[in-house]
């Protein structure tokens, strides 16, 4: 996504845990797209105090922030009651509590400057409770989506927009260990579609739209006993 936004001529503030990869990306973007400013800062989103400090630092460096995309997440959970509470807790802490910290820090900036666009990357898994290893992940993303909806309701008449993105299967380092799912798209295609959706600034979007708009509807409304069948079909 950073590469695609840079190609649009956007200045970027990039955060991640691995400082070496951040710096490598910064050099690539500034060499390829002359005239843009790219600032980076190492950040573990589970360090909540640092989230606020880093967001403020980046705002001051760039003279404001127009959009914040909350994208950090974990996916490796376990079935409840199997002795893996730590793994499930880490999912909740990163996907929901850390996202709350980022949303708070972003909204603090947006309210002060009276403008901004907050984008929360949820998942189609948020649309229904899911079994086994996906239970905590789905619950964390459902919580994130509800958080976004509450903020969206609150800012309906303000110059601040809140978008919830529901990605389907997009290949990434996080899910590279998974077997090929029927509807998985490659990283480049997924990022192109994510950026296209984000640029529209909708209330919410399924990405890719096909098949996840239809599949998401089915996932949301099927009787509970039929949900496992749908899950086995989509992977």
Secondary structure, DSSP 8 states (H G I E B T S, - for coil): -HHHHHHTT--EEEEES-HHHHHHHHHHHHHHSTT--EEEEE--TT-HHHHHHHHHHHHHHHT--SEEEE---------TTSS-HHHHHHHHIIIIIHHHHHHHHHHHHHHHHT-EEEEEE--GGGGS---GGGHHHHHHHHHHHHHHHHHHHHTTTTTEEEEEEEE--B--TTTTTS---TT-B-HHHHHHHHHHHHHHT-SEEEESHHHHHHHHHHHHHS-HHHHHHHHHHH-
